[in-house]
């Protein structure tokens, strides 16, 4: 099996990684996608970059994600382009 190519975070310098980790440590993210494996993958990426697990919200549905945004101060929204019959752009601008 071929090895996956490195991503930008893996290629970052120690100083750049420290800056990313410091930034993410103080933020909250919402990951919204109907696909559980996709949400898990994005969550693992955020954890790898230093975001605390308690700062990551996850939702499989638009309405649930919108409720999470209304209840929690969230600086980062990562969502699918289509969430059910709604637009991920609509969620990101909420």
PDB file with one MODEL, atoms N, CA, C and O in Angstrom:
MODEL        1
ATOM      1  N   UNK A   1       0.845  -1.188   0.000  1.00  0.00           N
ATOM      2  CA  UNK A   1       0.000   0.000   0.000  1.00  0.00           C
ATOM      3  C   UNK A   1       0.888   1.249   0.000  1.00  0.00           C
ATOM      4  O   UNK A   1       1.852   1.332   0.762  1.00  0.00           O
ATOM      5  N   UNK A   2       0.565   2.190  -0.836  1.00  0.00           N
ATOM      6  CA  UNK A   2       1.343   3.415  -0.954  1.00  0.00           C
ATOM      7  C   UNK A   2       1.146   4.297   0.283  1.00  0.00           C
ATOM      8  O   UNK A   2       0.056   4.370   0.849  1.00  0.00           O
ATOM      9  N   UNK A   3       2.215   4.952   0.677  1.00  0.00           N
ATOM     10  CA  UNK A   3       2.168   5.862   1.816  1.00  0.00           C
ATOM     11  C   UNK A   3       1.490   7.167   1.385  1.00  0.00           C
ATOM     12  O   UNK A   3       1.748   7.686   0.299  1.00  0.00           O
ATOM     13  N   UNK A   4       0.619   7.685   2.256  1.00  0.00           N
ATOM     14  CA  UNK A   4      -0.079   8.938   1.953  1.00  0.00           C
ATOM     15  C   UNK A   4       0.922  10.094   1.927  1.00  0.00           C
ATOM     16  O   UNK A   4       1.867  10.113   2.716  1.00  0.00           O
ATOM     17  N   UNK A   5       0.723  11.045   1.037  1.00  0.00           N
ATOM     18  CA  UNK A   5       1.631  12.195   0.993  1.00  0.00           C
ATOM     19  C   UNK A   5       1.456  13.043   2.258  1.00  0.00           C
ATOM     20  O   UNK A   5       0.374  13.066   2.844  1.00  0.00           O
ATOM     21  N   UNK A   6       2.513  13.734   2.675  1.00  0.00           N
ATOM     22  CA  UNK A   6       2.406  14.569   3.872  1.00  0.00           C
ATOM     23  C   UNK A   6       1.445  15.732   3.651  1.00  0.00           C
ATOM     24  O   UNK A   6       1.300  16.229   2.534  1.00  0.00           O
ATOM     25  N   UNK A   7       0.799  16.154   4.717  1.00  0.00           N
ATOM     26  CA  UNK A   7      -0.072  17.326   4.615  1.00  0.00           C
ATOM     27  C   UNK A   7       0.688  18.561   5.100  1.00  0.00           C
ATOM     28  O   UNK A   7       1.822  18.456   5.568  1.00  0.00           O
ATOM     29  N   UNK A   8       0.070  19.707   4.986  1.00  0.00           N
ATOM     30  CA  UNK A   8       0.737  20.968   5.329  1.00  0.00           C
ATOM     31  C   UNK A   8       1.153  20.992   6.800  1.00  0.00           C
ATOM     32  O   UNK A   8       2.225  21.501   7.128  1.00  0.00           O
ATOM     33  N   UNK A   9       0.319  20.448   7.689  1.00  0.00           N
ATOM     34  CA  UNK A   9       0.663  20.444   9.112  1.00  0.00           C
ATOM     35  C   UNK A   9       1.902  19.588   9.361  1.00  0.00           C
ATOM     36  O   UNK A   9       2.784  19.979  10.125  1.00  0.00           O
ATOM     37  N   UNK A  10       1.973  18.426   8.721  1.00  0.00           N
ATOM     38  CA  UNK A  10       3.125  17.547   8.906  1.00  0.00           C
ATOM     39  C   UNK A  10       4.411  18.198   8.416  1.00  0.00           C
ATOM     40  O   UNK A  10       5.487  17.935   8.953  1.00  0.00           O
ATOM     41  N   UNK A  11       4.305  19.034   7.413  1.00  0.00           N
ATOM     42  CA  UNK A  11       5.485  19.685   6.852  1.00  0.00           C
ATOM     43  C   UNK A  11       5.828  21.009   7.543  1.00  0.00           C
ATOM     44  O   UNK A  11       6.852  21.617   7.232  1.00  0.00           O
ATOM     45  N   UNK A  12       4.990  21.457   8.468  1.00  0.00           N
ATOM     46  CA  UNK A  12       5.217  22.731   9.153  1.00  0.00           C
ATOM     47  C   UNK A  12       6.430  22.632  10.092  1.00  0.00           C
ATOM     48  O   UNK A  12       6.766  21.558  10.591  1.00  0.00           O
ATOM     49  N   UNK A  13       7.061  23.762  10.312  1.00  0.00           N
ATOM     50  CA  UNK A  13       8.184  23.805  11.250  1.00  0.00           C
ATOM     51  C   UNK A  13       7.659  23.692  12.683  1.00  0.00           C
ATOM     52  O   UNK A  13       6.457  23.821  12.917  1.00  0.00           O
ATOM     53  N   UNK A  14       8.547  23.454  13.628  1.00  0.00           N
ATOM     54  CA  UNK A  14       8.143  23.361  15.032  1.00  0.00           C
ATOM     55  C   UNK A  14       7.484  24.659  15.494  1.00  0.00           C
ATOM     56  O   UNK A  14       6.510  24.640  16.246  1.00  0.00           O
ATOM     57  N   UNK A  15       8.019  25.768  15.042  1.00  0.00           N
ATOM     58  CA  UNK A  15       7.470  27.076  15.420  1.00  0.00           C
ATOM     59  C   UNK A  15       6.054  27.252  14.856  1.00  0.00           C
ATOM     60  O   UNK A  15       5.164  27.749  15.546  1.00  0.00           O
ATOM     61  N   UNK A  16       5.852  26.840  13.599  1.00  0.00           N
ATOM     62  CA  UNK A  16       4.527  26.942  12.979  1.00  0.00           C
ATOM     63  C   UNK A  16       3.532  26.015  13.674  1.00  0.00           C
ATOM     64  O   UNK A  16       2.386  26.400  13.908  1.00  0.00           O
ATOM     65  N   UNK A  17       3.963  24.798  14.005  1.00  0.00           N
ATOM     66  CA  UNK A  17       3.084  23.860  14.716  1.00  0.00           C
ATOM     67  C   UNK A  17       2.696  24.402  16.080  1.00  0.00           C
ATOM     68  O   UNK A  17       1.543  24.282  16.493  1.00  0.00           O
ATOM     69  N   UNK A  18       3.650  24.997  16.782  1.00  0.00           N
ATOM     70  CA  UNK A  18       3.355  25.575  18.098  1.00  0.00           C
ATOM     71  C   UNK A  18       2.328  26.698  17.979  1.00  0.00           C
ATOM     72  O   UNK A  18       1.447  26.827  18.829  1.00  0.00           O
ATOM     73  N   UNK A  19       2.439  27.508  16.928  1.00  0.00           N
ATOM     74  CA  UNK A  19       1.482  28.600  16.722  1.00  0.00           C
ATOM     75  C   UNK A  19       0.087  28.050  16.413  1.00  0.00           C
ATOM     76  O   UNK A  19      -0.910  28.570  16.913  1.00  0.00           O
ATOM     77  N   UNK A  20       0.015  27.001  15.593  1.00  0.00           N
ATOM     78  CA  UNK A  20      -1.271  26.373  15.270  1.00  0.00           C
ATOM     79  C   UNK A  20      -1.889  25.782  16.525  1.00  0.00           C
ATOM     80  O   UNK A  20      -3.081  25.961  16.776  1.00  0.00           O
ATOM     81  N   UNK A  21      -1.089  25.080  17.314  1.00  0.00           N
ATOM     82  CA  UNK A  21      -1.589  24.461  18.538  1.00  0.00           C
ATOM     83  C   UNK A  21      -2.095  25.507  19.525  1.00  0.00           C
ATOM     84  O   UNK A  21      -3.145  25.323  20.140  1.00  0.00           O
ATOM     85  N   UNK A  22      -1.358  26.598  19.679  1.00  0.00           N
ATOM     86  CA  UNK A  22      -1.783  27.667  20.589  1.00  0.00           C
ATOM     87  C   UNK A  22      -3.098  28.284  20.128  1.00  0.00           C
ATOM     88  O   UNK A  22      -3.969  28.583  20.945  1.00  0.00           O
ATOM     89  N   UNK A  23      -3.239  28.473  18.820  1.00  0.00           N
ATOM     90  CA  UNK A  23      -4.474  29.034  18.267  1.00  0.00           C
ATOM     91  C   UNK A  23      -5.657  28.093  18.514  1.00  0.00           C
ATOM     92  O   UNK A  23      -6.701  28.520  19.005  1.00  0.00           O
ATOM     93  N   UNK A  24      -5.488  26.824  18.173  1.00  0.00           N
ATOM     94  CA  UNK A  24      -6.597  25.868  18.294  1.00  0.00           C
ATOM     95  C   UNK A  24      -6.964  25.577  19.741  1.00  0.00           C
ATOM     96  O   UNK A  24      -8.114  25.254  20.037  1.00  0.00           O
ATOM     97  N   UNK A  25      -6.011  25.688  20.631  1.00  0.00           N
ATOM     98  CA  UNK A  25      -6.265  25.405  22.049  1.00  0.00           C
ATOM     99  C   UNK A  25      -7.319  26.349  22.629  1.00  0.00           C
ATOM    100  O   UNK A  25      -8.034  25.995  23.567  1.00  0.00           O
ATOM    101  N   UNK A  26      -7.405  27.542  22.065  1.00  0.00           N
ATOM    102  CA  UNK A  26      -8.325  28.571  22.568  1.00  0.00           C
ATOM    103  C   UNK A  26      -9.598  28.704  21.740  1.00  0.00           C
ATOM    104  O   UNK A  26     -10.376  29.631  21.966  1.00  0.00           O
ATOM    105  N   UNK A  27      -9.828  27.813  20.798  1.00  0.00           N
ATOM    106  CA  UNK A  27     -10.985  27.909  19.906  1.00  0.00           C
ATOM    107  C   UNK A  27     -11.916  26.716  20.083  1.00  0.00           C
ATOM    108  O   UNK A  27     -11.546  25.695  20.663  1.00  0.00           O
ATOM    109  N   UNK A  28     -13.125  26.872  19.573  1.00  0.00           N
ATOM    110  CA  UNK A  28     -14.101  25.779  19.531  1.00  0.00           C
ATOM    111  C   UNK A  28     -14.474  25.571  18.072  1.00  0.00           C
ATOM    112  O   UNK A  28     -14.641  26.529  17.317  1.00  0.00           O
ATOM    113  N   UNK A  29     -14.602  24.299  17.683  1.00  0.00           N
ATOM    114  CA  UNK A  29     -14.940  23.970  16.306  1.00  0.00           C
ATOM    115  C   UNK A  29     -16.211  23.138  16.248  1.00  0.00           C
ATOM    116  O   UNK A  29     -16.499  22.352  17.149  1.00  0.00           O
ATOM    117  N   UNK A  30     -16.956  23.325  15.182  1.00  0.00           N
ATOM    118  CA  UNK A  30     -18.125  22.499  14.888  1.00  0.00           C
ATOM    119  C   UNK A  30     -17.852  21.765  13.587  1.00  0.00           C
ATOM    120  O   UNK A  30     -17.550  22.382  12.566  1.00  0.00           O
ATOM    121  N   UNK A  31     -17.961  20.437  13.631  1.00  0.00           N
ATOM    122  CA  UNK A  31     -17.780  19.604  12.453  1.00  0.00           C
ATOM    123  C   UNK A  31     -19.147  19.047  12.092  1.00  0.00           C
ATOM    124  O   UNK A  31     -19.750  18.318  12.880  1.00  0.00           O
ATOM    125  N   UNK A  32     -19.639  19.382  10.913  1.00  0.00           N
ATOM    126  CA  UNK A  32     -20.968  18.940  10.493  1.00  0.00           C
ATOM    127  C   UNK A  32     -20.887  18.223   9.154  1.00  0.00           C
ATOM    128  O   UNK A  32     -20.502  18.803   8.138  1.00  0.00           O
ATOM    129  N   UNK A  33     -21.258  16.952   9.177  1.00  0.00           N
ATOM    130  CA  UNK A  33     -21.293  16.145   7.960  1.00  0.00           C
ATOM    131  C   UNK A  33     -22.195  14.949   8.248  1.00  0.00           C
ATOM    132  O   UNK A  33     -22.175  14.403   9.350  1.00  0.00           O
ATOM    133  N   UNK A  34     -22.974  14.550   7.269  1.00  0.00           N
ATOM    134  CA  UNK A  34     -23.855  13.396   7.449  1.00  0.00           C
ATOM    135  C   UNK A  34     -23.061  12.100   7.592  1.00  0.00           C
ATOM    136  O   UNK A  34     -23.562  11.130   8.160  1.00  0.00           O
ATOM    137  N   UNK A  35     -21.855  12.075   7.093  1.00  0.00           N
ATOM    138  CA  UNK A  35     -21.006  10.888   7.136  1.00  0.00           C
ATOM    139  C   UNK A  35     -20.234  10.818   8.455  1.00  0.00           C
ATOM    140  O   UNK A  35     -19.406  11.680   8.750  1.00  0.00           O
ATOM    141  N   UNK A  36     -20.519   9.786   9.235  1.00  0.00           N
ATOM    142  CA  UNK A  36     -19.799   9.593  10.495  1.00  0.00           C
ATOM    143  C   UNK A  36     -18.297   9.439  10.297  1.00  0.00           C
ATOM    144  O   UNK A  36     -17.526  10.059  11.031  1.00  0.00           O
ATOM    145  N   UNK A  37     -17.846   8.624   9.318  1.00  0.00           N
ATOM    146  CA  UNK A  37     -16.407   8.503   9.098  1.00  0.00           C
ATOM    147  C   UNK A  37     -15.742   9.831   8.721  1.00  0.00           C
ATOM    148  O   UNK A  37     -14.597  10.080   9.099  1.00  0.00           O
ATOM    149  N   UNK A  38     -16.445  10.668   7.990  1.00  0.00           N
ATOM    150  CA  UNK A  38     -15.892  11.978   7.628  1.00  0.00           C
ATOM    151  C   UNK A  38     -15.744  12.854   8.872  1.00  0.00           C
ATOM    152  O   UNK A  38     -14.707  13.489   9.065  1.00  0.00           O
ATOM    153  N   UNK A  39     -16.783  12.889   9.719  1.00  0.00           N
ATOM    154  CA  UNK A  39     -16.705  13.663  10.968  1.00  0.00           C
ATOM    155  C   UNK A  39     -15.554  13.159  11.838  1.00  0.00           C
ATOM    156  O   UNK A  39     -14.822  13.951  12.432  1.00  0.00           O
ATOM    157  N   UNK A  40     -15.401  11.842  11.905  1.00  0.00           N
ATOM    158  CA  UNK A  40     -14.322  11.257  12.700  1.00  0.00           C
ATOM    159  C   UNK A  40     -12.960  11.650  12.154  1.00  0.00           C
ATOM    160  O   UNK A  40     -12.058  11.984  12.922  1.00  0.00           O
ATOM    161  N   UNK A  41     -12.802  11.615  10.848  1.00  0.00           N
ATOM    162  CA  UNK A  41     -11.537  11.970  10.221  1.00  0.00           C
ATOM    163  C   UNK A  41     -11.167  13.430  10.483  1.00  0.00           C
ATOM    164  O   UNK A  41     -10.022  13.737  10.816  1.00  0.00           O
ATOM    165  N   UNK A  42     -12.131  14.316  10.332  1.00  0.00           N
ATOM    166  CA  UNK A  42     -11.869  15.744  10.574  1.00  0.00           C
ATOM    167  C   UNK A  42     -11.543  15.969  12.049  1.00  0.00           C
ATOM    168  O   UNK A  42     -10.635  16.732  12.380  1.00  0.00           O
ATOM    169  N   UNK A  43     -12.285  15.302  12.931  1.00  0.00           N
ATOM    170  CA  UNK A  43     -12.028  15.425  14.369  1.00  0.00           C
ATOM    171  C   UNK A  43     -10.621  14.957  14.708  1.00  0.00           C
ATOM    172  O   UNK A  43      -9.920  15.620  15.472  1.00  0.00           O
ATOM    173  N   UNK A  44     -10.197  13.829  14.154  1.00  0.00           N
ATOM    174  CA  UNK A  44      -8.842  13.329  14.392  1.00  0.00           C
ATOM    175  C   UNK A  44      -7.797  14.331  13.914  1.00  0.00           C
ATOM    176  O   UNK A  44      -6.767  14.519  14.562  1.00  0.00           O
ATOM    177  N   UNK A  45      -8.064  14.970  12.785  1.00  0.00           N
ATOM    178  CA  UNK A  45      -7.141  15.987  12.283  1.00  0.00           C
ATOM    179  C   UNK A  45      -7.013  17.160  13.241  1.00  0.00           C
ATOM    180  O   UNK A  45      -5.908  17.636  13.501  1.00  0.00           O
ATOM    181  N   UNK A  46      -8.132  17.623  13.763  1.00  0.00           N
ATOM    182  CA  UNK A  46      -8.112  18.731  14.728  1.00  0.00           C
ATOM    183  C   UNK A  46      -7.378  18.330  16.002  1.00  0.00           C
ATOM    184  O   UNK A  46      -6.611  19.118  16.555  1.00  0.00           O
ATOM    185  N   UNK A  47      -7.613  17.109  16.467  1.00  0.00           N
ATOM    186  CA  UNK A  47      -6.918  16.618  17.659  1.00  0.00           C
ATOM    187  C   UNK A  47      -5.417  16.538  17.419  1.00  0.00           C
ATOM    188  O   UNK A  47      -4.624  16.908  18.285  1.00  0.00           O
ATOM    189  N   UNK A  48      -5.032  16.058  16.250  1.00  0.00           N
ATOM    190  CA  UNK A  48      -3.612  15.946  15.888  1.00  0.00           C
ATOM    191  C   UNK A  48      -2.942  17.311  15.909  1.00  0.00           C
ATOM    192  O   UNK A  48      -1.772  17.433  16.270  1.00  0.00           O
ATOM    193  N   UNK A  49      -3.690  18.334  15.520  1.00  0.00           N
ATOM    194  CA  UNK A  49      -3.125  19.689  15.480  1.00  0.00           C
ATOM    195  C   UNK A  49      -3.209  20.403  16.820  1.00  0.00           C
ATOM    196  O   UNK A  49      -2.814  21.565  16.923  1.00  0.00           O
ATOM    197  N   UNK A  50      -3.723  19.722  17.861  1.00  0.00           N
ATOM    198  CA  UNK A  50      -3.675  20.293  19.201  1.00  0.00           C
ATOM    199  C   UNK A  50      -4.967  20.828  19.762  1.00  0.00           C
ATOM    200  O   UNK A  50      -4.958  21.389  20.857  1.00  0.00           O
ATOM    201  N   UNK A  51      -6.085  20.683  19.066  1.00  0.00           N
ATOM    202  CA  UNK A  51      -7.351  21.160  19.617  1.00  0.00           C
ATOM    203  C   UNK A  51      -7.842  20.160  20.671  1.00  0.00           C
ATOM    204  O   UNK A  51      -7.901  18.961  20.398  1.00  0.00           O
ATOM    205  N   UNK A  52      -8.193  20.634  21.867  1.00  0.00           N
ATOM    206  CA  UNK A  52      -8.717  19.732  22.890  1.00  0.00           C
ATOM    207  C   UNK A  52     -10.041  19.114  22.446  1.00  0.00           C
ATOM    208  O   UNK A  52     -10.873  19.783  21.833  1.00  0.00           O
ATOM    209  N   UNK A  53     -10.230  17.828  22.763  1.00  0.00           N
ATOM    210  CA  UNK A  53     -11.438  17.100  22.342  1.00  0.00           C
ATOM    211  C   UNK A  53     -12.707  17.806  22.822  1.00  0.00           C
ATOM    212  O   UNK A  53     -13.704  17.847  22.100  1.00  0.00           O
ATOM    213  N   UNK A  54     -12.675  18.358  24.032  1.00  0.00           N
ATOM    214  CA  UNK A  54     -13.866  19.022  24.584  1.00  0.00           C
ATOM    215  C   UNK A  54     -14.252  20.285  23.805  1.00  0.00           C
ATOM    216  O   UNK A  54     -15.354  20.807  23.975  1.00  0.00           O
ATOM    217  N   UNK A  55     -13.351  20.771  22.956  1.00  0.00           N
ATOM    218  CA  UNK A  55     -13.614  21.973  22.164  1.00  0.00           C
ATOM    219  C   UNK A  55     -14.166  21.651  20.777  1.00  0.00           C
ATOM    220  O   UNK A  55     -14.408  22.554  19.976  1.00  0.00           O
ATOM    221  N   UNK A  56     -14.365  20.362  20.495  1.00  0.00           N
ATOM    222  CA  UNK A  56     -14.836  19.953  19.172  1.00  0.00           C
ATOM    223  C   UNK A  56     -16.269  19.454  19.272  1.00  0.00           C
ATOM    224  O   UNK A  56     -16.539  18.454  19.936  1.00  0.00           O
ATOM    225  N   UNK A  57     -17.180  20.147  18.614  1.00  0.00           N
ATOM    226  CA  UNK A  57     -18.581  19.746  18.541  1.00  0.00           C
ATOM    227  C   UNK A  57     -18.786  19.000  17.228  1.00  0.00           C
ATOM    228  O   UNK A  57     -18.149  19.320  16.224  1.00  0.00           O
ATOM    229  N   UNK A  58     -19.664  18.018  17.230  1.00  0.00           N
ATOM    230  CA  UNK A  58     -19.892  17.220  16.037  1.00  0.00           C
ATOM    231  C   UNK A  58     -21.384  17.042  15.821  1.00  0.00           C
ATOM    232  O   UNK A  58     -22.136  16.798  16.765  1.00  0.00           O
ATOM    233  N   UNK A  59     -21.800  17.164  14.578  1.00  0.00           N
ATOM    234  CA  UNK A  59     -23.215  17.029  14.266  1.00  0.00           C
ATOM    235  C   UNK A  59     -23.426  16.402  12.894  1.00  0.00           C
ATOM    236  O   UNK A  59     -22.748  16.769  11.935  1.00  0.00           O
ATOM    237  N   UNK A  60     -24.373  15.448  12.792  1.00  0.00           N
ATOM    238  CA  UNK A  60     -24.668  14.840  11.502  1.00  0.00           C
ATOM    239  C   UNK A  60     -25.771  15.557  10.724  1.00  0.00           C
ATOM    240  O   UNK A  60     -26.022  15.231   9.565  1.00  0.00           O
ATOM    241  N   UNK A  61     -26.435  16.538  11.358  1.00  0.00           N
ATOM    242  CA  UNK A  61     -27.606  17.156  10.726  1.00  0.00           C
ATOM    243  C   UNK A  61     -27.563  18.678  10.844  1.00  0.00           C
ATOM    244  O   UNK A  61     -27.040  19.228  11.813  1.00  0.00           O
ATOM    245  N   UNK A  62     -28.116  19.336   9.846  1.00  0.00           N
ATOM    246  CA  UNK A  62     -28.119  20.802   9.775  1.00  0.00           C
ATOM    247  C   UNK A  62     -28.777  21.425  11.011  1.00  0.00           C
ATOM    248  O   UNK A  62     -28.192  22.300  11.650  1.00  0.00           O
ATOM    249  N   UNK A  63     -29.987  20.977  11.348  1.00  0.00           N
ATOM    250  CA  UNK A  63     -30.714  21.589  12.458  1.00  0.00           C
ATOM    251  C   UNK A  63     -29.979  21.431  13.784  1.00  0.00           C
ATOM    252  O   UNK A  63     -29.938  22.357  14.594  1.00  0.00           O
ATOM    253  N   UNK A  64     -29.404  20.262  13.998  1.00  0.00           N
ATOM    254  CA  UNK A  64     -28.631  20.030  15.215  1.00  0.00           C
ATOM    255  C   UNK A  64     -27.395  20.927  15.242  1.00  0.00           C
ATOM    256  O   UNK A  64     -27.056  21.490  16.283  1.00  0.00           O
ATOM    257  N   UNK A  65     -26.731  21.059  14.110  1.00  0.00           N
ATOM    258  CA  UNK A  65     -25.549  21.912  14.026  1.00  0.00           C
ATOM    259  C   UNK A  65     -25.905  23.371  14.278  1.00  0.00           C
ATOM    260  O   UNK A  65     -25.173  24.084  14.964  1.00  0.00           O
ATOM    261  N   UNK A  66     -27.020  23.811  13.728  1.00  0.00           N
ATOM    262  CA  UNK A  66     -27.468  25.190  13.942  1.00  0.00           C
ATOM    263  C   UNK A  66     -27.749  25.430  15.427  1.00  0.00           C
ATOM    264  O   UNK A  66     -27.418  26.489  15.960  1.00  0.00           O
ATOM    265  N   UNK A  67     -28.349  24.463  16.080  1.00  0.00           N
ATOM    266  CA  UNK A  67     -28.619  24.562  17.518  1.00  0.00           C
ATOM    267  C   UNK A  67     -27.302  24.655  18.300  1.00  0.00           C
ATOM    268  O   UNK A  67     -27.180  25.453  19.229  1.00  0.00           O
ATOM    269  N   UNK A  68     -26.325  23.836  17.918  1.00  0.00           N
ATOM    270  CA  UNK A  68     -25.008  23.884  18.579  1.00  0.00           C
ATOM    271  C   UNK A  68     -24.379  25.267  18.422  1.00  0.00           C
ATOM    272  O   UNK A  68     -23.793  25.798  19.366  1.00  0.00           O
ATOM    273  N   UNK A  69     -24.499  25.847  17.233  1.00  0.00           N
ATOM    274  CA  UNK A  69     -23.932  27.178  16.996  1.00  0.00           C
ATOM    275  C   UNK A  69     -24.614  28.240  17.844  1.00  0.00           C
ATOM    276  O   UNK A  69     -23.966  29.170  18.323  1.00  0.00           O
ATOM    277  N   UNK A  70     -25.912  28.101  18.026  1.00  0.00           N
ATOM    278  CA  UNK A  70     -26.661  29.079  18.817  1.00  0.00           C
ATOM    279  C   UNK A  70     -26.368  28.954  20.305  1.00  0.00           C
ATOM    280  O   UNK A  70     -26.451  29.938  21.040  1.00  0.00           O
ATOM    281  N   UNK A  71     -26.026  27.750  20.754  1.00  0.00           N
ATOM    282  CA  UNK A  71     -25.782  27.502  22.180  1.00  0.00           C
ATOM    283  C   UNK A  71     -24.328  27.668  22.584  1.00  0.00           C
ATOM    284  O   UNK A  71     -24.041  27.880  23.762  1.00  0.00           O
ATOM    285  N   UNK A  72     -23.409  27.579  21.642  1.00  0.00           N
ATOM    286  CA  UNK A  72     -21.980  27.596  21.948  1.00  0.00           C
ATOM    287  C   UNK A  72     -21.238  28.590  21.077  1.00  0.00           C
ATOM    288  O   UNK A  72     -21.456  28.660  19.868  1.00  0.00           O
ATOM    289  N   UNK A  73     -20.363  29.355  21.702  1.00  0.00           N
ATOM    290  CA  UNK A  73     -19.506  30.257  20.926  1.00  0.00           C
ATOM    291  C   UNK A  73     -18.556  29.383  20.122  1.00  0.00           C
ATOM    292  O   UNK A  73     -17.755  28.644  20.693  1.00  0.00           O
ATOM    293  N   UNK A  74     -18.643  29.466  18.815  1.00  0.00           N
ATOM    294  CA  UNK A  74     -17.857  28.604  17.927  1.00  0.00           C
ATOM    295  C   UNK A  74     -17.160  29.472  16.884  1.00  0.00           C
ATOM    296  O   UNK A  74     -17.799  30.216  16.140  1.00  0.00           O
ATOM    297  N   UNK A  75     -15.843  29.358  16.849  1.00  0.00           N
ATOM    298  CA  UNK A  75     -15.072  30.179  15.911  1.00  0.00           C
ATOM    299  C   UNK A  75     -14.775  29.469  14.596  1.00  0.00           C
ATOM    300  O   UNK A  75     -14.525  30.120  13.581  1.00  0.00           O
ATOM    301  N   UNK A  76     -14.802  28.143  14.609  1.00  0.00           N
ATOM    302  CA  UNK A  76     -14.441  27.379  13.415  1.00  0.00           C
ATOM    303  C   UNK A  76     -15.597  26.455  13.047  1.00  0.00           C
ATOM    304  O   UNK A  76     -16.062  25.678  13.880  1.00  0.00           O
ATOM    305  N   UNK A  77     -16.060  26.537  11.804  1.00  0.00           N
ATOM    306  CA  UNK A  77     -17.112  25.650  11.311  1.00  0.00           C
ATOM    307  C   UNK A  77     -16.554  24.903  10.102  1.00  0.00           C
ATOM    308  O   UNK A  77     -16.110  25.506   9.125  1.00  0.00           O
ATOM    309  N   UNK A  78     -16.589  23.587  10.194  1.00  0.00           N
ATOM    310  CA  UNK A  78     -16.148  22.734   9.087  1.00  0.00           C
ATOM    311  C   UNK A  78     -17.351  21.885   8.712  1.00  0.00           C
ATOM    312  O   UNK A  78     -17.804  21.059   9.504  1.00  0.00           O
ATOM    313  N   UNK A  79     -17.867  22.085   7.511  1.00  0.00           N
ATOM    314  CA  UNK A  79     -19.080  21.362   7.137  1.00  0.00           C
ATOM    315  C   UNK A  79     -19.051  20.958   5.669  1.00  0.00           C
ATOM    316  O   UNK A  79     -18.321  21.515   4.849  1.00  0.00           O
ATOM    317  N   UNK A  80     -19.874  19.970   5.382  1.00  0.00           N
ATOM    318  CA  UNK A  80     -20.056  19.503   4.020  1.00  0.00           C
ATOM    319  C   UNK A  80     -20.783  20.599   3.235  1.00  0.00           C
ATOM    320  O   UNK A  80     -21.489  21.422   3.818  1.00  0.00           O
ATOM    321  N   UNK A  81     -20.611  20.604   1.938  1.00  0.00           N
ATOM    322  CA  UNK A  81     -21.300  21.604   1.112  1.00  0.00           C
ATOM    323  C   UNK A  81     -22.812  21.415   1.178  1.00  0.00           C
ATOM    324  O   UNK A  81     -23.559  22.392   1.215  1.00  0.00           O
ATOM    325  N   UNK A  82     -23.264  20.166   1.192  1.00  0.00           N
ATOM    326  CA  UNK A  82     -24.689  19.856   1.321  1.00  0.00           C
ATOM    327  C   UNK A  82     -24.883  19.102   2.630  1.00  0.00           C
ATOM    328  O   UNK A  82     -24.246  18.073   2.857  1.00  0.00           O
ATOM    329  N   UNK A  83     -25.754  19.606   3.482  1.00  0.00           N
ATOM    330  CA  UNK A  83     -26.100  18.949   4.742  1.00  0.00           C
ATOM    331  C   UNK A  83     -27.601  18.688   4.675  1.00  0.00           C
ATOM    332  O   UNK A  83     -28.407  19.587   4.916  1.00  0.00           O
ATOM    333  N   UNK A  84     -27.966  17.458   4.347  1.00  0.00           N
ATOM    334  CA  UNK A  84     -29.379  17.153   4.092  1.00  0.00           C
ATOM    335  C   UNK A  84     -29.804  17.910   2.855  1.00  0.00           C
ATOM    336  O   UNK A  84     -29.173  17.808   1.803  1.00  0.00           O
ATOM    337  N   UNK A  85     -30.885  18.674   2.986  1.00  0.00           N
ATOM    338  CA  UNK A  85     -31.372  19.483   1.866  1.00  0.00           C
ATOM    339  C   UNK A  85     -30.973  20.943   2.011  1.00  0.00           C
ATOM    340  O   UNK A  85     -31.514  21.814   1.331  1.00  0.00           O
ATOM    341  N   UNK A  86     -30.016  21.205   2.908  1.00  0.00           N
ATOM    342  CA  UNK A  86     -29.578  22.577   3.160  1.00  0.00           C
ATOM    343  C   UNK A  86     -28.141  22.757   2.687  1.00  0.00           C
ATOM    344  O   UNK A  86     -27.440  21.787   2.401  1.00  0.00           O
ATOM    345  N   UNK A  87     -27.724  23.993   2.611  1.00  0.00           N
ATOM    346  CA  UNK A  87     -26.369  24.329   2.180  1.00  0.00           C
ATOM    347  C   UNK A  87     -25.449  24.491   3.386  1.00  0.00           C
ATOM    348  O   UNK A  87     -25.803  25.138   4.372  1.00  0.00           O
ATOM    349  N   UNK A  88     -24.272  23.896   3.291  1.00  0.00           N
ATOM    350  CA  UNK A  88     -23.275  24.083   4.329  1.00  0.00           C
ATOM    351  C   UNK A  88     -22.848  25.540   4.439  1.00  0.00           C
ATOM    352  O   UNK A  88     -22.458  25.992   5.516  1.00  0.00           O
ATOM    353  N   UNK A  89     -22.918  26.275   3.344  1.00  0.00           N
ATOM    354  CA  UNK A  89     -22.595  27.701   3.365  1.00  0.00           C
ATOM    355  C   UNK A  89     -23.586  28.463   4.250  1.00  0.00           C
ATOM    356  O   UNK A  89     -23.214  29.411   4.941  1.00  0.00           O
ATOM    357  N   UNK A  90     -24.825  28.044   4.218  1.00  0.00           N
ATOM    358  CA  UNK A  90     -25.849  28.660   5.055  1.00  0.00           C
ATOM    359  C   UNK A  90     -25.512  28.446   6.536  1.00  0.00           C
ATOM    360  O   UNK A  90     -25.689  29.351   7.352  1.00  0.00           O
ATOM    361  N   UNK A  91     -25.036  27.268   6.873  1.00  0.00           N
ATOM    362  CA  UNK A  91     -24.669  26.954   8.239  1.00  0.00           C
ATOM    363  C   UNK A  91     -23.435  27.752   8.658  1.00  0.00           C
ATOM    364  O   UNK A  91     -23.389  28.299   9.760  1.00  0.00           O
ATOM    365  N   UNK A  92     -22.459  27.814   7.797  1.00  0.00           N
ATOM    366  CA  UNK A  92     -21.221  28.523   8.117  1.00  0.00           C
ATOM    367  C   UNK A  92     -21.448  30.014   8.311  1.00  0.00           C
ATOM    368  O   UNK A  92     -20.691  30.661   9.034  1.00  0.00           O
ATOM    369  N   UNK A  93     -22.471  30.570   7.683  1.00  0.00           N
ATOM    370  CA  UNK A  93     -22.722  32.011   7.831  1.00  0.00           C
ATOM    371  C   UNK A  93     -23.670  32.327   8.972  1.00  0.00           C
ATOM    372  O   UNK A  93     -23.965  33.496   9.220  1.00  0.00           O
ATOM    373  N   UNK A  94     -24.155  31.301   9.676  1.00  0.00           N
ATOM    374  CA  UNK A  94     -25.105  31.503  10.791  1.00  0.00           C
ATOM    375  C   UNK A  94     -24.426  32.141  11.988  1.00  0.00           C
ATOM    376  O   UNK A  94     -25.070  32.380  13.009  1.00  0.00           O
TER     377      UNK A  94
ENDMDL
END
